[in-house]
Amino acid sequence: MSSAGPRGVTSGPGKARAADADDAGATGALSSHLRQVSLARLAEFGIRPKRDLGQNFLIDDNILGVILAQLECRPEDVVLEIGAGLGVLTGALAAVARHVHAFEVDRSLEAPLAVTLQGDPKVSLHFQDVLKASLEDLQPPPTLSASNLPYSVAGPFIIEALQRLPGVRRYCVMVQREVADRMAAAPGNKTYGVLSVWVQLYAKIVRVRPLARSIFYPQPRVDSSLVVLDRLPAGQLPGCSTAELRAVIQAAFGQRRKTLVNALSAGLDLSREQVLPLVESLGLPADVRAERLAPGQFVALASSWAISESGAVSGAVSDHDA
Ligand code: SAM
């Protein structure tokens, strides 16, 4: 990955800023202070928030205290933050963690971030799209994650991170309420889908609280929620190969109007005759749709498919040998 290591020390008008961020994180007080600092930083660098990158910056100190309280960061923890923005959350995290990896795709935020973070050696800034990053190569490896997630990144990041970062025990994330709804949706709910299945296979989800639009600048047009995801113990995680599970979940929800049998047949390039026994072996009716299956049933499907595939392969080999 093209990651940058800890940034060099930058001098300048923001000299006092790192201490400000630390104080905000440590005390959660002075609720108008962060607003002034964030707005001043935007003005100072002539930055207009970019809607397409989901730039709604935090301007409320109290929320920093809430995030830190939920995160339960220990001094040895390494925190992964997606979307450093102006660095206010980054600075608060660095004040309590051993190290922080902060991703930011917008290069125009490099200068304000340097001022905010003052070359803090505990922070590695990675100026790249997190969805293209080799998360598993991060050193030191993350043990926690805390972010004010942009809408387009939230679902894909969480799905990837849950599978690729086994060392992250807790995620404390701000997301649009609709994303929180999808994470927590039960089978049969209209928002139940790919994100719900992955999140619920890997984590216990707690919707901590709704977030007022006024804690962001500019104010978003939609509501947001603070969500905590706690990774399930290893013994409760999916036992089958992630590649097969991915293929099954993608295929199952790829064509929501179709029955599960038809969707799997189209998505996995199998005949109906091959798929039907897999579905029926779970005690499911032939006309069931993907949104009716509990997360664990996708694991059972993927495992049965893997077994039938290996049977087909070994059958083919022994036929050939014969
Ligand atoms: N953490 C800051 C805060 O709370 O004030 C900023 C949060 S803002 C909601 C989201 C940030 O994510 C923006 O700074 C945006 O540029 C960044 N971002 C958007 N897409 C990204 C991506 N694909 N990879 C990394 N950062 C991204």
Boltz pocket constraint, residues with backbone or C-beta under 6 A from the ligand:
constraints:
  - pocket:
      binder: B
      contacts: [[A, 53], [A, 54], [A, 55], [A, 56], [A, 57], [A, 58], [A, 82], [A, 83], [A, 84], [A, 85], [A, 86], [A, 87], [A, 88], [A, 89], [A, 90], [A, 103], [A, 104], [A, 105], [A, 106], [A, 128], [A, 129], [A, 130], [A, 131], [A, 148], [A, 149], [A, 150], [A, 153]]
      max_distance: 6.0
